[in-house]
Amino acid sequence: MGLPIAGWSVHEFGSRRVILTGSFIYAISLPLIGLSPTTWILVIVLILFGLMGNIMNIALNTQALDLEDQMGKSILASFHGLWSLAGFTGAGIGAAMIFLDFNPTQHYLLVMILSFVIIFLAHSYVVKEKKRDDSGGLVLKKPDNLLLRIGLIAFLGMMTEGCMFDWSGVYFKKVLVANPSLVSLGYVAFMGTMASGRFISDRLVQRFGKVPVIRVSGLLIFLGLLLSVLIPTLPFATLGFFIVGFGVSSIIPVSYSIAGRSKQFAPSVALALVSTISFFGFLIGPPMIGFIADLFSLKISFALIAMNGLGIALLASIRKEVFYPSQVN
């Protein structure tokens, strides 16, 4: 629900204003989760929290794209790398709060205060981007060939990412029959390389181009999952998940970078269109894995998800005229 609103609000008011306003609302909405006295109030608060999360996602990516243009080099993947590091940091803070016996409301209030400090320290560095004359409005419109192609690539990438988030531990437990202390090894390998891969993606994009990086990323996803399925042992499956993390790391930031250069839509609207398509992959992927696993086996599910990588490589290879020349080389 938040994605069409995000594209419109960033186009109308600018990413700086949306970031500075939205970040405060986002931070404030977090403690309200812990303070919700009934289920229905919790549902309303979670809707607000989800809306603000997606609005901030589009606003921050739009801001990063403008900074890329100003700096004349690829930086978007590094921003996504920082997002991944923030996920590790948030998990660490959560573990510390549990260890110190903080309740959820105290935990969320602490995160809100930390967020306010970060917003205060960073607000002067958030720039007002150049006004563009591209098509804006609510994101209830048909994407052009470029955005449709990038949206499908991001859809397959997000589907793979969602499956790795939700099923990597189950794969190690059910298929590899790993020791309980090692069940999370595949997830850690995947997350570690996904985060670190984003910090080197920008250099690869500068040297080889955006579309070639996506093509190789798809092949890495395919090879990593295939290795995990064909040789289901702890060392090889861990290596396979390690490779998949590198493959997934570039898909979303590079896709966003390509989409943000659309000549038919404003960057925020283009990002929201691609995000809307890709988000369904994140939602569909995990339950689809479970459904196929029930019918056949978890190995078959992961083998089919491996085909996502081939799909990404194919979409980055055929009819390349839909991409702009600067993105192909």
DRENLO-893575 format. One record per atom (N, C-alpha, C, O, CB): residue in three letters; x, y, z. Coordinates in steps of 0.1 Angstrom, whole numbers, plus 5000, padded with zeros to 4 digits. Each point is the difference from the previous one (the first is absolute). Glycine has a CB too. Example, Ala and Ser with C-alpha at 12.3 -4.5 7.8 and 13.67 -1.06 7.14 Angstrom:
! residues 2
Ala513249435078/Ala499150125000/Ala500950125000/Ala501050005007/Ala497149885005/Ser501550234981/Ser500950115000/Ser499250115008/Ser500550115001/Ser500749834977/
! end
This chain:
! residues 329
Met500849885000/Met499250125000/Met500850135000/Met499650104995/Met498749775017/Gly502950124994/Gly500850125001/Gly500850044988/Gly500450114998/Gly499849835025/Leu500049964968/Leu500850034988/Leu499550114991/Leu500750094996/Leu500149675005/Pro497950234995/Pro499450114991/Pro500150135007/Pro500350104994/Pro498249744995/Ile501250165024/Ile500050135008/Ile501550055000/Ile500250124999/Ile497849815015/Ala502949984988/Ala501450045001/Ala500550074987/Ala500650105000/Ala499849715015/Gly499350134973/Gly500450064988/Gly499450134998/Gly500750094995/Gly499549694995/Trp498550245013/Trp499450134999/Trp500650105009/Trp500350124996/Trp497649774997/Ser502250085020/Ser500450105010/Ser501550044997/Ser500350125002/Ser498149785015/Val502550014979/Val501350044998/Val500150094987/Val500850105000/Val500049695011/His498450184979/His500050084988/His499450145003/His500550104995/His499249704991/Glu499350215022/Glu499350135003/Glu500850085010/Glu500150124998/Glu497749774998/Phe502850055014/Phe500650085011/Phe501549995001/Phe500650085007/Phe497349895005/Gly502749944980/Gly501449985000/Gly500549905011/Gly499349995010/Gly500950254982/Ser500849695005/Ser500549905009/Ser500550055013/Ser499849945010/Ser500849934970/Arg500050255020/Arg500550065013/Arg498950025010/Arg500149965011/Arg501750154976/Arg497149965008/Arg498950025009/Arg499349875005/Arg499749995012/Arg499950234977/Val500349695002/Val499349875004/Val500949925010/Val499549955009/Val499350054968/Ile502550005020/Ile500949935009/Ile500050065014/Ile499949935010/Ile501650024971/Leu498650195020/Leu500150065013/Leu498749995008/Leu500049985012/Leu501750184979/Thr497249855002/Thr498749985007/Thr499749865002/Thr499649965012/Thr499550254977/Gly501149715001/Gly499649855001/Gly500949935011/Gly499549915006/Gly499850104970/Ser502050035025/Ser500849935009/Ser499550025015/Ser500149915008/Ser501950124976/Phe497550095019/Phe499550025013/Phe498749925003/Phe499949945010/Phe501150294989/Ile498149774991/Ile498849925001/Ile500349855002/Ile499449935007/Ile499350254980/Tyr502349785004/Tyr500449865001/Tyr500549965013/Tyr499749895006/Tyr500950124970/Ala500350075030/Ala500649985013/Ala498950005011/Ala500049915009/Ala502250194983/Ile496949995007/Ile499050025011/Ile499049884999/Ile499549955010/Ile500750304989/Ser499549704989/Ser499149894999/Ser500549875006/Ser499249915003/Ser499950194976/Leu502249885022/Leu500549885006/Leu499649975014/Leu499549895003/Leu502550144982/Pro498250075025/Pro499549975013/Pro498549985002/Pro499649935009/Pro502350214998/Leu497449914983/Leu498549985000/Leu499749864999/Leu498949955004/Leu500750284986/Ile501249695003/Ile499849854999/Ile500049945014/Ile499249925003/Ile501950084974/Gly499950045031/Gly500149945013/Gly499050055010/Gly499649935010/Gly502850054986/Leu497050145001/Leu499050065009/Leu498649964996/Leu499050035007/Leu502550164997/Ser498349744984/Ser498649974996/Ser499349915009/Ser500549895003/Ser500350134974/Pro498050025028/Pro499349925011/Pro499149894994/Pro499749915007/Pro500450295007/Thr499649814973/Thr499149904994/Thr500549964987/Thr500950064994/Thr497150035018/Thr501549794983/Thr500549954987/Thr499750104989/Thr500850024991/Thr498849755017/Trp499250294992/Trp499650094989/Trp500850135000/Trp500350054989/Trp497449855011/Ile502650155011/Ile500950125001/Ile501449964995/Ile500650084993/Ile498050025026/Leu501849784984/Leu501349954995/Leu500049994985/Leu501050044994/Leu499349845028/Val498650074972/Val499949994986/Val500150144993/Val500850024991/Val497849785012/Ile500750305003/Ile500150144994/Ile501450055001/Ile500550074991/Ile497149975016/Val503049945005/Val501450055002/Val501049934990/Val500950074994/Val498649985030/Leu500349824974/Leu500949934991/Leu499850054985/Leu500950004992/Leu499049805024/Ile498850234981/Ile499850064986/Ile500750134999/Ile500750024989/Ile497049875010/Leu502350205011/Leu500750124999/Leu501549984999/Leu500750064993/Leu497550055021/Phe502349794994/Phe501449975000/Phe500549954986/Phe501050044995/Phe498849915030/Gly499349964970/Gly500349954986/Gly500050114990/Gly500850004991/Gly498349785016/Leu499950304993/Leu499950114991/Leu501250095000/Leu500650044990/Leu496949965013/Met502950045009/Met501250095002/Met501349934995/Met500950064995/Met497950055024/Gly501249764984/Gly501249924995/Gly500250014985/Gly501150024996/Gly498649835024/Asn499250134973/Asn500150014985/Asn500250144995/Asn500750024990/Asn497949775009/Ile500850315008/Ile500250144995/Ile501450045003/Ile500650064991/Ile497049995014/Met503049915006/Met501450035002/Met500949924990/Met501050064996/Met498549985029/Asn500249844972/Asn500749924990/Asn500250084987/Asn501050014994/Asn498249785017/Ile499650264984/Ile500050074987/Ile500750135001/Ile500850044991/Ile497149845002/Ala501950195018/Ala500650135002/Ala501549995001/Ala500750084994/Ala497250005017/Leu502649834996/Leu501549985002/Leu500749964988/Leu501150044996/Leu498449915028/Asn499849964968/Asn500649954987/Asn500050124990/Asn500950014992/Asn498349755013/Thr499850324995/Thr499950114991/Thr501150105004/Thr500750054991/Thr496949925006/Gln502650055016/Gln501150095004/Gln501449954996/Gln500850074995/Gln497850005025/Ala501649804981/Ala501249934997/Ala500350014985/Ala501150024995/Ala498649835024/Leu499250144972/Leu500250014986/Leu500450144996/Leu500850024991/Leu497549815006/Asp501250275010/Asp500450144997/Asp501450025004/Asp500850074993/Asp496950015010/Leu502749865008/Leu501450015004/Leu501049934990/Leu501150054997/Leu498149965027/Glu500349884971/Glu500849934989/Glu500250104988/Glu501150004995/Glu497949775012/Asp499950304989/Asp500250094989/Asp501050115003/Asp500850044992/Asp496849915001/Gln502350105019/Gln500950115004/Gln501449965001/Gln500950074996/Gln497250035017/Met502249774992/Met501349955002/Met500649944987/Met501249984999/Met498349985025/Gly499650004967/Gly500549954987/Gly500549865001/Gly500849954992/Gly499750275001/Lys499149705017/Lys500449865002/Lys498949925007/Lys499150065007/Lys503350014993/Ser497749805000/Ser499149915006/Ser500249995015/Ser501149975004/Ser498749904975/Ile499250165029/Ile500150005014/Ile498849935007/Ile500049975012/Ile501350244987/Leu497649764993/Leu498849955005/Leu500149875008/Leu499449975010/Leu499450144971/Ala502149795013/Ala500149875006/Ala500750025014/Ala499649925009/Ala500649974969/Ser500750215024/Ser500650025013/Ser498950045010/Ser500149965012/Ser502150104977/Phe496950025007/Phe498950045009/Phe499249885004/Phe499649995012/Phe500350234977/His499849695002/His499349885003/His500849915009/His499549925008/His499350094970/Gly502649995021/Gly500949935009/Gly499850055014/Gly500049925010/Gly501650044971/Leu498350175020/Leu499850065014/Leu498649965006/Leu499949985012/Leu501650224981/Trp497549794998/Trp498749955004/Trp500249865006/Trp499449965010/Trp499450184973/Ser502049775010/Ser500249865005/Ser500750005013/Ser499749935009/Ser500449994968/Leu500950175025/Leu500750015012/Leu499150055012/Leu500149965011/Leu502050094976/Ala496950045009/Ala499150045010/Ala499149895005/Ala499649995011/Ala500450244978/Gly499749675001/Gly499249885004/Gly500849925011/Gly499449965010/Gly499550044967/Phe502449985020/Phe500849935010/Phe500150085014/Phe499849945010/Phe501649974971/Thr498750225018/Thr500050095012/Thr498749995008/Thr500049985012/Thr501650174976/Gly497349865004/Gly498749995007/Gly499849865007/Gly499549995011/Gly499650174972/Ala501449735010/Ala499949875006/Ala500849995013/Ala499649945010/Ala500049964967/Gly501650175022/Gly500950005012/Gly499450085012/Gly500149955011/Gly501850034973/Ile497550135013/Ile499350085010/Ile498949925006/Ile499850005012/Ile500850224976/Gly498649715003/Gly498949925005/Gly500549895010/Gly499449985010/Gly499350074969/Ala502449885017/Ala500549905008/Ala500550055014/Ala499849945010/Ala500949944969/Ala499950245020/Ala500450075013/Ala498850035009/Ala500149995012/Ala502050104976/Met496949965006/Met498850045007/Met499449885007/Met499550015012/Met500150184972/Ile500449705009/Ile499449875006/Ile500949965012/Ile499549965010/Ile499549974967/Phe502350075020/Phe501049965011/Phe499850095012/Phe500149955011/Phe501549974971/Leu498250215016/Leu499950095011/Leu498650015006/Leu499750075009/Leu502150064981/Asp497349785004/Asp498649995005/Asp499250134998/Asp499250035009/Asp501649805008/Phe499450244972/Phe499250124997/Phe498749944994/Phe500049904993/Phe502150255003/Asn496849925006/Asn498849964993/Asn499950074987/Asn500850094997/Asn498049885025/Pro500349994969/Pro500050064986/Pro499850155000/Pro500650074992/Pro498449715000/Thr500250275017/Thr499850155000/Thr501350075003/Thr500350104993/Thr497349875014/Gln503149985003/Gln501350075004/Gln501049984988/Gln500750104997/Gln498849855027/His500549944970/His500949974988/His499750104989/His500950064995/His499249705011/Tyr498650254991/Tyr499650094988/Tyr500250155004/Tyr500450084991/Tyr497949755002/Leu501550215019/Leu500350145004/Leu501550034999/Leu500350114995/Leu497749885021/Leu502849914987/Leu501550024999/Leu500350024985/Leu500850094997/Leu499649785024/Val499150054970/Val500350014986/Val499550134995/Val500650064991/Val499249695006/Met499050305008/Met499550134995/Met500950115004/Met500350094992/Met497449825011/Ile502950085009/Ile500950115004/Ile501349994992/Ile500550114996/Ile498549885027/Leu501549894975/Leu501249994991/Leu499750064986/Leu500850064994/Leu499949735019/Ser498150184982/Ser499650054987/Ser500050155000/Ser500450064990/Ser498249735006/Phe500850275014/Phe500050155001/Phe501450065000/Phe500250104993/Phe497649885019/Val503149954995/Val501450055000/Val500650004986/Val500650094995/Val499649835029/Ile499549964969/Ile500649994986/Ile499450104991/Ile500750064992/Ile499649695012/Ile498350274997/Ile499450104991/Ile500550145003/Ile500350074990/Ile497649795010/Phe502350175013/Phe500650145003/Phe501450024994/Phe500350104995/Phe498349895026/Leu502249904980/Leu501450014995/Leu500150004985/Leu500950064994/Leu499849835027/Ala498350054973/Ala500149984985/Ala499250104992/Ala500250014988/Ala500249755016/His498650315002/His499050084992/His500750104991/His499450034990/His499049935029/Ser502750104986/Ser500650114992/Ser500749954987/Ser500350084991/Ser500050055030/Tyr499949744979/Tyr500649944988/Tyr499049954989/Tyr500449964990/Tyr501549975025/Val496950074989/Val499049954990/Val499750124991/Val499650115004/Val499349735013/Val501350134970/Val500050114990/Val498650014993/Val499249915001/Val503250054995/Lys497450164999/Lys498850024992/Lys500349974986/Lys500850074994/Lys498350115022/Glu500349724979/Glu500349964986/Glu499550094990/Glu499150085002/Glu500949685005/Lys500650234981/Lys499550084988/Lys498649974997/Lys499649895000/Lys502850124991/Lys496850105006/Lys498649984996/Lys500049944986/Lys500750054991/Lys498650145023/Arg499949704984/Arg500049944987/Arg498650024994/Arg499050015007/Arg502749825000/Asp498250164980/Asp498750024993/Asp499449874996/Asp499049994992/Asp501850235000/Asp499849675013/Asp499549864996/Asp498549985005/Asp499550085008/Asp502949834992/Ser497049994994/Ser498649975004/Ser500049955015/Ser500749915004/Ser498850034972/Gly499650135031/Gly499949965014/Gly498649945003/Gly499549924992/Gly502150275014/Gly497849845006/Gly498749955003/Gly500049875008/Gly501149955002/Gly498150174978/Leu499749835023/Leu499949875007/Leu500449894991/Leu499850014988/Leu498350085026/Val502649814992/Val500549894992/Val498949904997/Val500149885005/Val502250155005/Leu496850014982/Leu498949914995/Leu500050004985/Leu499050034994/Leu499650005027/Lys502549954973/Lys500250014986/Lys500849894994/Lys500749925008/Lys499150334994/Lys500249734985/Lys500749894994/Lys501550034998/Lys500350114995/Lys497649824993/Pro503049985017/Pro501450034998/Pro500449984985/Pro499449934993/Pro501150005030/Asp500550154973/Asp500549984986/Asp500949874999/Asp500149935010/Asp499850324986/Asn500649724992/Asn500849884999/Asn501249995009/Asn500349895005/Asn498950114971/Leu501550115026/Leu501150005009/Leu499649975014/Leu500649915006/Leu500550264979/Leu497949905020/Leu499749975014/Leu499349875002/Leu500249935011/Leu499550314992/Leu499649714987/Leu499549865001/Leu501149905000/Leu499949905008/Leu498050174980/Arg503149945004/Arg501149915000/Arg500850015014/Arg500349895005/Arg499950134970/Ile500050105029/Ile500750015013/Ile499249955012/Ile500549945009/Ile500750264982/Gly497549835008/Gly499149955010/Gly500049855001/Gly499949945011/Gly498750264985/Leu501449734992/Leu500049855000/Leu501349955006/Leu500149905007/Leu498450104973/Ile502750065017/Ile501349975005/Ile499950015015/Ile500549915008/Ile500750164971/Ala498350055026/Ala499950025015/Ala499149905006/Ala500249965012/Ala500350294984/Phe498449724997/Phe499049905005/Phe500749875003/Phe499849945011/Phe498450174976/Leu502649845004/Leu500749875002/Leu501150015011/Leu500249915007/Leu499350034968/Gly501150185025/Gly501050025011/Gly499450005013/Gly500549945010/Gly500950194974/Met497549945018/Met499350015013/Met499449875004/Met500049965012/Met499550284983/Met500049684995/Met499549875003/Met501149915006/Met499849935010/Met498550094971/Thr502949985012/Thr501149935006/Thr500450045013/Thr500349925009/Thr500550054968/Glu499350165025/Glu500350065013/Glu499149965011/Glu500449965011/Glu500650244977/Gly497749815009/Gly499049965010/Gly500149855004/Gly499849965012/Gly498750224979/Cys501749744999/Cys500249855003/Cys501249975008/Cys500049925009/Cys498950034969/Met502250125019/Met501249985008/Met499850055015/Met500549945009/Met500950094970/Phe497950085022/Phe499750055014/Phe499249905008/Phe500349975011/Phe499750264980/Asp499049715003/Asp499049925007/Asp500349855000/Asp499649935009/Asp498750244985/Trp502549784996/Trp500149864999/Trp501449945001/Trp500249885000/Trp497950144986/Ser502950075015/Ser501449955000/Ser500249915013/Ser500749904999/Ser500150314988/Gly498749845024/Gly500249925013/Gly499349874999/Gly500549905004/Gly499750315008/Val498649794982/Val499249884998/Val500749904991/Val500049885002/Val497950255002/Tyr502749924985/Tyr500849924991/Tyr501149925007/Tyr500249894998/Tyr499250274983/Phe501449925027/Phe501149945008/Phe499549905010/Phe500749905003/Phe500650314994/Lys497549815009/Lys499549915010/Lys499449884994/Lys500249895005/Lys499450305009/Lys499649824975/Lys499249894995/Lys500849924989/Lys499949885000/Lys498050255005/Val502849944986/Val500749934989/Val501449965005/Val500449894997/Val498350254986/Leu502049955023/Leu501449975004/Leu500149925013/Leu501049945004/Leu499850264983/Val498149815021/Val499949955013/Val501250055008/Val500749925007/Val498149874985/Ala501450345008/Ala501250065007/Ala499850005015/Ala498850005005/Ala501650144975/Asn500749865027/Asn500050025014/Asn499250135004/Asn500250104993/Asn502049775009/Pro496950135008/Pro499350125003/Pro500850125001/Pro499550114997/Pro498949745015/Ser502850144993/Ser500950125002/Ser500550054986/Ser500550115000/Ser500249805022/Leu499150014967/Leu500450054987/Leu498950024990/Leu500250034989/Leu501949845015/Val496750135001/Val498850014991/Val500050144994/Val499650024989/Val499149825025/Ser501850264993/Ser500050144995/Ser501250034992/Ser500150124995/Ser498649955025/Leu502249844978/Leu501250034992/Leu499850044986/Leu500650104996/Leu500549735018/Gly497950114979/Gly499750044987/Gly499550144999/Gly500350084991/Gly499249685003/Tyr499650275015/Tyr499450145001/Tyr501150105002/Tyr500050114994/Tyr497849805014/Val503150065002/Val501150105003/Val500950024988/Val500450114996/Val499549825028/Ala500449954969/Ala500850014988/Ala499450094989/Ala500650084994/Ala500349695011/Phe497850214993/Phe499250074990/Phe499950155004/Phe500450094991/Phe498349715004/Met501050235017/Met499850145004/Met501450075000/Met500150124996/Met497949825018/Gly503049994990/Gly501350065001/Gly500550054986/Gly500550114998/Gly500049755022/Thr499450054970/Thr500450034986/Thr499150104994/Thr500450084991/Thr500749695007/Met497650225005/Met499150104994/Met500350145004/Met500050094992/Met498249745008/Ala502150195013/Ala500450135006/Ala501450044994/Ala500150124995/Ala498649845026/Ser502349964980/Ser501350044995/Ser500050014985/Ser500850094995/Ser500349795024/Gly498150044974/Gly500050014985/Gly499550144995/Gly500450054990/Gly499249715009/Arg499550305009/Arg499550134996/Arg501150115001/Arg499950104993/Arg497849835015/Phe503350055000/Phe501050105001/Phe501049994989/Phe500850104997/Phe499049905027/Ile500249894969/Ile500949994988/Ile499350014987/Ile500650024989/Ile500949845024/Ser497150144987/Ser499250014988/Ser500250134993/Ser500150004987/Ser498349855023/Asp501850264997/Asp500150124993/Asp501350014991/Asp500050054989/Asp498850065030/Arg502349834986/Arg501249994993/Arg499849924987/Arg500550034989/Arg500950005032/Leu497949864981/Leu499849914988/Leu499150074990/Leu500349984988/Leu499949825027/Val498850274990/Val499150084990/Val500950104993/Val499850024988/Val498249945027/Gln502850114992/Gln500950104993/Gln500849944989/Gln500350064990/Gln499750075032/Arg500549754981/Arg501049944990/Arg499349924989/Arg500450014989/Arg501249975030/Phe497349954984/Phe499449914990/Phe498650044995/Phe499649964990/Phe501749865021/Gly498150274996/Gly498650054996/Gly498949935008/Gly500349895006/Gly500650154972/Lys498050025023/Lys498949955008/Lys499449874995/Lys499849905008/Lys499750334998/Val500249764982/Val499349884994/Val500949885001/Val499649895004/Val499150254981/Pro502649875012/Pro500949885002/Pro500149955014/Pro500149885003/Pro501250214978/Val498750015029/Val500049965014/Val498849925004/Val500149905007/Val501350304998/Ile497449844990/Ile498849935002/Ile500049864994/Ile499649905006/Ile499250324995/Arg501849774987/Arg500149874993/Arg500849905008/Arg499649895002/Arg500150234976/Val501549935027/Val500949915007/Val499349975014/Val500249895005/Val501850214983/Ser497349995018/Ser499449985013/Ser498949894999/Ser499949915008/Ser500550334998/Gly498949764983/Gly499049894997/Gly500749874999/Gly499549905006/Gly499050264983/Leu502649835004/Leu500749874999/Leu500649965013/Leu500049875003/Leu500650194974/Leu499850035032/Leu500549965013/Leu498949945008/Leu500249905008/Leu501550284991/Ile497149885001/Ile498849945007/Ile499749864995/Ile499849915008/Ile499350324995/Phe500949754984/Phe499849874994/Phe501049905005/Phe499749895004/Phe499350224976/Leu502349925019/Leu501149915003/Leu500049975015/Leu500249885004/Leu501150214976/Gly498550015028/Gly500049985015/Gly498949915004/Gly500349915008/Gly500750314995/Leu497849804993/Leu498949915004/Leu500149864994/Leu499749915007/Leu498950304995/Leu501949794986/Leu500249874993/Leu501049915008/Leu499949885002/Leu499650224976/Leu501649975026/Leu501049935009/Leu499449955012/Leu500349885005/Leu501550264986/Ser497449945016/Ser499449965012/Ser499049884999/Ser499949925009/Ser500350324999/Val499249754980/Val499049894998/Val500749884995/Val499749895005/Val498650284989/Leu502749844998/Leu500749884994/Leu500949935010/Leu500249885000/Leu499650234977/Ile500849975032/Ile501049955010/Ile499550055013/Ile500650095006/Ile501449904978/Pro496949955022/Pro499450045012/Pro500849965013/Pro499549935008/Pro498350064980/Thr503450065013/Thr500949985012/Thr500250145006/Thr499950104993/Thr501249694997/Leu499350215022/Leu500250135007/Leu501050094993/Leu499750124998/Leu499749765024/Pro501850074975/Pro501050094994/Pro499550064986/Pro500250124998/Pro501649755014/Phe497750044980/Phe499650044986/Phe498750095000/Phe499950104993/Phe501249694998/Ala498050185018/Ala498750085001/Ala500450145006/Ala499450104995/Ala499249695008/Thr502350215007/Thr500450135005/Thr500750084989/Thr499850124999/Thr500549785024/Leu500650044969/Leu500650074989/Leu499050054990/Leu500150114995/Leu502049755008/Gly496950054994/Gly499050044991/Gly499250125005/Gly499750094992/Gly500149685001/Phe499850235019/Phe499350125006/Phe500850125000/Phe499650124998/Phe499149735016/Phe502650134988/Phe501050115000/Phe500050064986/Phe500050134999/Phe501549765018/Ile498550034972/Ile500050054987/Ile498750074997/Ile500050114993/Ile501549715000/Val497450125011/Val498650064998/Val500050145006/Val499450104994/Val499549685006/Gly501750245012/Gly500050135006/Gly500750114991/Gly499550114999/Gly500549785023/Phe501150074972/Phe500650094991/Phe499150034988/Phe500050124995/Phe502349805012/Gly497049984988/Gly499250024988/Gly498850095003/Gly499750094993/Gly500949695000/Val498850205019/Val498850085004/Val500450155003/Val499250094998/Val499749705011/Ser502350234996/Ser500550135005/Ser499850114990/Ser499750115004/Ser501949775010/Ser498650104973/Ser500050114990/Ser498650024994/Ser499850104994/Ser502649855002/Ile496749955004/Ile498850004992/Ile499250135003/Ile499750074991/Ile500349685009/Ile499650275013/Ile499150115003/Ile500750144998/Ile499450084993/Ile499449765023/Pro502350184990/Pro500650144998/Pro500350034985/Pro499850114996/Pro501249875027/Val499549924970/Val500350034985/Val498750024993/Val499950094991/Val502249785010/Ser496950055002/Ser498750024993/Ser499450145003/Ser499450064991/Ser500249695011/Tyr500550295011/Tyr499550135004/Tyr500750114992/Tyr499550104996/Tyr499949815027/Ser501950074976/Ser500950104993/Ser499650014986/Ser499950124994/Ser501949845021/Ile497949934978/Ile499550014986/Ile498650064999/Ile499850094992/Ile501649705003/Ala497750175014/Ala498650055000/Ala500050155002/Ala499250074994/Ala500049715014/Gly501750275001/Gly500050145003/Gly500450094989/Gly499850125001/Gly500649815022/Arg500150014966/Arg500450084988/Arg499050004989/Arg500250044989/Arg502249915017/Ser496450004998/Ser498950004990/Ser499850134993/Ser500050115007/Ser498949715006/Lys500950184974/Lys499750134993/Lys498550034999/Lys499750114995/Lys502449854992/Gln497149955018/Gln498550024999/Gln499450045014/Gln498950055001/Gln501149794980/Phe500750125030/Phe499450025013/Phe501050075009/Phe501249984998/Phe497449814999/Ala500950285013/Ala500950065010/Ala500749895008/Ala499449895001/Ala499150315001/Pro502749825003/Pro500749895007/Pro499249935011/Pro500049885001/Pro502150254994/Ser497249965013/Ser499249945011/Ser498949914995/Ser499749905006/Ser500850305008/Val498849844975/Val498949924995/Val500549884993/Val499449895002/Val499350324994/Ala502549804997/Ala500649884994/Ala500449905011/Ala499849884998/Ala501050264983/Leu499849915030/Leu500449915011/Leu498849935006/Leu500049885003/Leu502050275001/Ala496949934998/Ala498849945006/Ala499449894991/Ala499549905005/Ala500150325007/Leu500449814975/Leu499549904990/Leu500849875001/Leu499449895001/Leu499850294984/Val502149835015/Val500949885001/Val499849935013/Val500049885001/Val501650234983/Ser498449975027/Ser499849955013/Ser498749925002/Ser499949895006/Ser501550305003/Thr497549864985/Thr498749945001/Thr500149864993/Thr499549905006/Thr499350324994/Ile501849774988/Ile500149874994/Ile500949915008/Ile499649885002/Ile500150234975/Ser501449945027/Ser501049915008/Ser499549955013/Ser500349895005/Ser501550234983/Phe497449975018/Phe499549975014/Phe499149875000/Phe500049935010/Phe500150314995/Phe499249744984/Phe499249884999/Phe500849875000/Phe499649905005/Phe498750234982/Gly502949885007/Gly501049895001/Gly500449975014/Gly500149885003/Gly500750184975/Phe499450045030/Phe500349985014/Phe498949935008/Phe500249925009/Phe501350284990/Leu497249844997/Leu498949945007/Leu499649864995/Leu499749915008/Leu499550324995/Ile501049754983/Ile499649874995/Ile501049895002/Ile499649885002/Ile499250254981/Gly502549915017/Gly501149905000/Gly499949905012/Gly500049884998/Gly501450284990/Pro498749895024/Pro500049905012/Pro498849915000/Pro500349885002/Pro500950295010/Pro497549874987/Pro499049905000/Pro500049914989/Pro499649885001/Pro499050285011/Met501949884976/Met500149914988/Met501049895003/Met499849894996/Met499650304989/Ile501749855022/Ile501049895004/Ile499349905009/Ile500249884997/Ile501750295002/Gly497349875010/Gly499449905009/Gly499049924993/Gly499949885002/Gly500450285016/Phe498949904972/Phe499049924993/Phe500749894991/Phe499549895000/Phe499050325000/Ile502649834993/Ile500749904992/Ile500749905008/Ile500049884997/Ile500350304986/Ala500249865029/Ala500649905009/Ala499049905005/Ala500449885002/Ala501350305005/Asp497149864996/Asp498949915004/Asp499749904989/Asp499749885002/Asp499450295013/Leu500949884972/Leu499649914989/Leu501249914996/Leu499849884997/Leu498750304995/Phe502749875009/Phe501249924995/Phe501049995012/Phe499949915008/Phe499750164968/Ser501350035024/Ser501050005011/Ser500750145000/Ser499850084991/Ser500649675006/Leu500350285014/Leu500650135001/Leu501150014990/Leu500350114996/Leu499149895029/Lys501349894972/Lys501150014990/Lys499450044986/Lys500650084993/Lys500749745019/Ile497550134985/Ile499450044987/Ile499650155000/Ile500250074990/Ile498949695008/Ser500450295014/Ser499750145001/Ser501250084998/Ser499950104992/Ser498349855024/Phe502950024990/Phe501350084998/Phe500549994986/Phe500650094995/Phe499949885029/Ala499349914970/Ala500449994986/Ala499250094991/Ala500650064990/Ala500149705014/Leu498050264999/Leu499250094992/Leu500450145002/Leu499950084991/Leu498249755010/Ile502250215012/Ile500450135003/Ile501350034993/Ile500350124996/Ile498649875026/Ala502049914976/Ala501250024992/Ala499750054986/Ala500850074994/Ala500349755019/Met497850144982/Met499650044986/Met499850155000/Met500050064989/Met499049725006/Asn500750295016/Asn499950145001/Asn501250074995/Asn500050104992/Asn498549885027/Gly502749964985/Gly501350054995/Gly500150004985/Gly500550104994/Gly500549835028/Leu498649964972/Leu500149994986/Leu499050104993/Leu500450064990/Leu500249695012/Gly498350265004/Gly499050104995/Gly500650145000/Gly499850084991/Gly498349785017/Ile502550185003/Ile500750135001/Ile501050024990/Ile500150104993/Ile499549905031/Ala501349904974/Ala501050014990/Ala499450014986/Ala500650074991/Ala501049795023/Leu497450074983/Leu499350004987/Leu499450144998/Leu500150054989/Leu499449705012/Leu499850305009/Leu499450134998/Leu501050114998/Leu499750114995/Leu498449815020/Ala503150064990/Ala501150104998/Ala500749984987/Ala501050074997/Ala499249955028/Ser499549884968/Ser500749964988/Ser499250024987/Ser500650034989/Ser500749815025/Ile497450134986/Ile499250014988/Ile499450144998/Ile499850075009/Ile499749684993/Arg500450284985/Arg499450134996/Arg500650125009/Arg499250075006/Arg498749814986/Lys503450135008/Lys500650105008/Lys499850144996/Lys500450095007/Lys501349744997/Glu497650194985/Glu499750134995/Glu499050085010/Glu499950124999/Glu500549804977/Val498950005033/Val499150075009/Val500850085011/Val499550095006/Val498849734991/Phe503050145005/Phe500950075009/Phe500650124993/Phe500150004987/Phe500449795026/Tyr500050314994/Tyr500750114994/Tyr501549964998/Tyr500549925007/Tyr498050255004/Pro502149884978/Pro501349954997/Pro501050015011/Pro500949925002/Pro498650154975/Ser500450045031/Ser501050025011/Ser499849895011/Ser500949985008/Ser499150264988/Gln498949695004/Gln499749905010/Gln500549864996/Gln500349915008/Gln497750225000/Val502149854979/Val500449874994/Val501549985001/Val500549895001/Val497550114984/Asn502850115013/Asn501450004999/Asn500650055013/Asn501350015001/Asn498650014974/
! end
